[in-house]
Amino acid sequence: MIDMEKLNVDIFADGANKHDILELDKNPLIKGFTTNPTLMRKAGVLDYKAFAFDILSSIKHKPISFEVLADDFKEMKRQAKEIASWGENVYVKIPITNTKGESSVKLIKDLSDANVKINVTAIMTTEQVEEVLPALQNAPACYISIFAGRIANTGRNPITTMKTVLKMLVHYNNKNNIELIWASPRELLNIIQAHEVGCHIITATNDILEKLHLINKDLNEFSLETVRMFYNDAQKVGYKI
């Protein structure tokens, strides 16, 4: 059983639906927000900058991450500085590489030195983390987003990766400016796993957040509800044997 009032991992809502974001902002369990171009496209967002400014007109105090759109590092840097200017609570998502597989570490260091809050995204290996950590030492605040759900999709246990990275942070996080994000979770259990492993933050899309009320639910009651669901659906259709 987990006491949600003592949850030691912050939950960030991951999405691009304005109505959902504003509703989730009212939930004290939601400590911040993240989004990305794929989620925006899925939500039907057509104007990236207009969407960001619209959201930021309401989300003024909780951290929120917006991603650069370029593939060229020079243009990424320009976009990152503009995005950072949108608000004190804004973090700029920089992918760990560009689409050619070229490392973004130099750009990340330049932005860190320029006092930009960064969210390094799409990380999947401890080697990538080891490479980027030195570049984040001067950042005012930053996140390392490890895509645990995608790691799990390959049959690997992301908990092992998270534990290793947390140990690495002991040596690199002298200013306590680096936080680890469990990104792209696949199920509600991942929130509990992130809590137990000591992860700082976990992102979650609406389909997961909608299940938060199930945490600690009585399993006998859940079993009975499931039996009733099967029975009622069979009756509604009128199945016969």
Buried (B, 14 or more C-beta within 10 A) or exposed (E): EEEEEEBEBBBBBBBBBBEBBEEBBEEEBBBBBBBBBEBBEEBEBEEBEEBBEBBBEEBEEBBBBBBBEEEEBEEBBEBBBEBBEBBEBBBBBBBBBBEEEEBBBEBBBBBBEBEBBBBBBBBBBBEBBEBBBEBBBBBEBBBBBBBBBBBBEEEEEBBEBBBBBBEBBEEBBEEEBBBBBBBBBBBBEBBBBBBEBEBBBBBBBBEBBEBBEEBEEEEEEEEEEEEEEEEEEEEEEEEEE
